[in-house]
Amino acid sequence: MNNVKFDFSDKIILVTGCNGHIGSALCQQLLDAGALVIGMDINSDARQFKTKLGSFEFLEVDLENNADIVKSCQYLATKYHRLDVLINN
């Protein structure tokens, strides 16, 4: 089997559903690949992912609530000015 490595250094990646099994695994893999990961979930029991190659920020967002979505988008636009990848998990 081929051991493929990805480099997401300097990439800002948003992952929805970050507290589930798939979402948390995605976040960890992206952090290990050097990304700055922003995790969104309705569940506020956020796991704080930290690696030497990246960092993690959690936003508690209800994706069925338009006000939450607008507020989080405004926050992300102000703080990061860009988003490279969106993973809608």
VOGU-3710 file (C-alpha; in Angstrom, 3 decimals, decimal comma):
1> mnnvkfdfsd> 0,000/0,000/0,000  1,201/3,490/-0,869  1,766/5,818/2,097  0,640/9,142/0,609  1,511/12,309/2,547  -0,194/15,631/2,042  1,108/19,083/2,869  -1,583/21,547/3,914  0,821/24,093/5,388  -0,601/27,619/5,305
11> kiilvtgcng> -4,081/26,288/4,447  -7,158/27,252/6,434  -9,653/24,399/6,496  -13,160/24,431/7,964  -14,643/21,095/9,072  -18,291/20,845/10,092  -19,329/18,091/12,471  -15,871/18,081/14,020  -16,878/16,293/17,221  -18,073/13,093/15,551
21> higsalcqql> -15,847/10,129/14,816  -15,242/11,036/11,169  -14,982/14,775/11,837  -12,471/14,412/14,644  -10,350/12,011/12,560  -10,426/14,449/9,637  -9,354/17,312/11,903  -6,450/15,337/13,345  -5,199/14,236/9,914  -5,408/17,791/8,570
31> ldagalvigm> -3,584/19,145/11,603  -0,893/16,512/11,161  -0,551/17,719/7,550  0,099/21,287/8,751  -3,296/22,942/8,277  -4,926/25,490/10,497  -8,235/23,750/11,198  -11,466/25,402/12,261  -13,979/22,908/13,582  -17,693/23,630/13,770
41> dinsdarqfk> -20,213/21,569/15,688  -23,462/22,044/17,559  -21,977/19,923/20,355  -19,944/22,230/22,591  -17,884/19,372/24,059  -15,072/20,300/21,700  -11,952/18,244/21,618  -8,991/20,576/21,537  -6,682/19,318/18,826  -3,099/20,492/19,047
51> tklgsfefle> -0,093/19,280/17,117  3,319/20,702/16,524  2,382/21,273/12,875  -0,881/23,133/13,235  -3,559/24,566/15,413  -7,272/24,103/15,972  -10,088/26,520/16,707  -13,587/25,384/17,695  -16,773/27,285/16,907  -20,075/26,174/18,395
61> vdlennadiv> -22,510/26,598/15,509  -25,979/25,247/14,823  -26,013/24,877/11,029  -29,814/24,920/11,067  -29,768/28,426/12,603  -29,206/31,188/10,038  -28,094/33,690/12,685  -25,374/31,273/13,891  -24,167/30,770/10,321  -24,016/34,499/9,563
71> kscqylatky> -22,248/35,257/12,860  -19,629/32,538/12,334  -19,006/33,567/8,706  -18,503/37,191/9,753  -16,107/36,088/12,494  -14,088/33,908/10,107  -13,944/36,625/7,444  -12,714/39,171/9,985  -10,145/36,909/11,635  -8,776/34,892/8,702
81> hrldvlinn> -9,787/36,865/5,561  -9,957/33,612/3,591  -10,923/29,965/3,666  -9,031/27,466/1,516  -11,112/24,325/2,028  -14,571/23,528/3,390  -15,360/19,968/4,452  -19,094/19,668/5,055  -19,130/16,526/7,175
//
